[in-house]
Amino acid sequence: MQVAQLDLQDKLVLSKIGDDSIITMGADRPDIDFEAAWKRELGQPAVTQTGWSSTIPVCAYVVSIRNAAAADKDGLLQPLLKRWQAGGLSYTAFALPAVQAVIDWKWNRFCKRLVLWELAFFLLWLFSFFDFTVVFQDEDTHASLHQLLSSARGRLTVACNILALVGMAPFLVIEVSTMKAYGLWNWATVWNVNDLATYIIQYGWSLYTWVVNVNDLATYIIQIAVVVMHLGRLSISSDWLSILASAQCILLLFRLQYFSRVFRATRFSFLDSLKEVIHDVKWYLVFLLLMLGGFATSFHILYRRDQEKHDNFSTIGKSIMTMVTWSAAADADLNPLYENAHNPVAGSVLACLFVFVLATVLMNLLISIMTNTLDKVTENEGLRMLLSKAQAIDELESTIPSWIERLFPGLYPAYLHVLRVDPDKLDTLDTVKLDRLWAKQGDDEERTLLDREESGNEDGGGGSSQSKPGTSTSARGGRGAAAAPGGPEGGASLAALQAQVAALQRDLAEVKELLLTQRRGGGGAMAVQ
């Protein structure tokens, strides 16, 4: 609800406007002295200003919902997020002014700093695990844990694992708290499932001090399997260990993009975009996979008597991989289909049909559909960033204990006041088009040059009134025939030029007077009208 219109110093306002182009302030009641309160909130400039300054028109609002900025379920964000996750609310609801105000308040007051701390812990986790995989590459798989710790390389491996576990610990606490607040079903978003997979694998790599039994901890699936293999030094050279490490590296990189969503400079999120793309093309992908499987089966049965010479069609799995390779490759080699085959013509026709239908037509249609989806995703990047901020804020508030929240009551005021630059006042500046100013300036310069030319001809003496050969009337912008230098038109042009010079002198005198007044007034601010 708008409550006031103010004129405040531009440097104070513009320096504190956030990503949402608003400034928020907390108060115990909705009716306050708005101008005085906002001047106290904005403070004074760090350096005493001298000379010119300007004010900017702003609008003051108040969020009339009491305790909209309260934590958890008592506030405005968590109920909206639960409704959105249940599918009963569009994410455009987070662009409502009251919701924007709550997000801006919490984000700038404490959540942005906490998210940066989260990012620091995550980078510790990420680089520690990547360093571990590099150091672990040539580890002696027959060495015991005691023998491993006796070498510098082994101690480095253990240290990297411990640091990775330390970096992961805050995120595990956040996930458990979020799960308690939302329930398991609502908690299982694409980000949280990705996080859960990284935690399961990470614990398997890191708990060196545990010696466990596979049968007792079979329910922990991957975690216990990796603990037994690595910590117990059992089957340490198994391929499963390499598979889990490889998967963890990819999952951690995906998890890194969780932080990019909430900052304007890096707000593109691969997983969010991938989710939207899959939602739009899922049935098209099903049809595409059916077509690919159909062609793979056709080649498999067509070359059933040529399996030794055409091993890429000897099994249905190899045939499918061949189809995937052909659909992805821009220059599929079809020449081997002629060699040592019982049905070379049929194989060639089938291959050409596959390349045209699937690799050319259907794949390009898929690319166009994905491009349209990405355009829709990037079109609403601002709204999605608000939603991402709301999710990050709610996760942090779900993690912070209530007794800590009670220690900082100023973070959860009863009412929020909002300051926003008045768009109606600033829009009037858009009516002044720069191209029009340049066009007008060009006309003035052309007219001045013509007047000077006529004045020069008059001063050069030669009372001839004839124009130069080949010069038409339109050579001077359609202003008529050339006037005689000594004629009345030349005198009128000189008088017009003198009038312009006099007007410029008057304007210069007014500017000097304003500067003198400004200096005598002690450098006070002057509002730009």
Buried (B, 14 or more C-beta within 10 A) or exposed (E): EEBBBBBBBBBBBEEBBBBBEBBBBBBEEBEBEBBEBBBEBBEEEEEEEEEEBEBBBBBBBBBEBEBBBBBBEEBBBBEBBBEBBEEEBEBEBBBEBBBBBBBBBBBBBBBBEBBEEBBEBBEBBBBBBBBBBEBBEEBEBEBEBEEBEEEEEBEBBBBBBBBBBBBBEBBBEBBEBBBEBBEEEBBBBEBBEBBBBBBBBBBBBBBBEEEBEBEEBEEBEBBBBBBBBBBBBEBBEBEEBEEBBEBBBEBBEBBBBBBBBBBEEEBBBEBBBBBBBEEBBEEBBEEBEEBBBEBBBBBBEBBEEBBEBBEBBBEBEBBBEBBEEBBEEEEBEBEEBEEEBEBEEBBBEBBEEBBEEBBEEBBEEBEEBBEEBBEEBEEBBEBBBBBBBBBBBBBBBBBBEEEEBEEEEEBBBBBBBBBBBBEEBEEEEEEEEEEEEEEEEEEEEEBEEBBEBBBEBBEEEEEEBEBEEEEEEEEBEEBEEBBBBBBEBBBEBBEEBEEBEEEEEEEEEEEEEEEEEBEEEEBEBBEEE
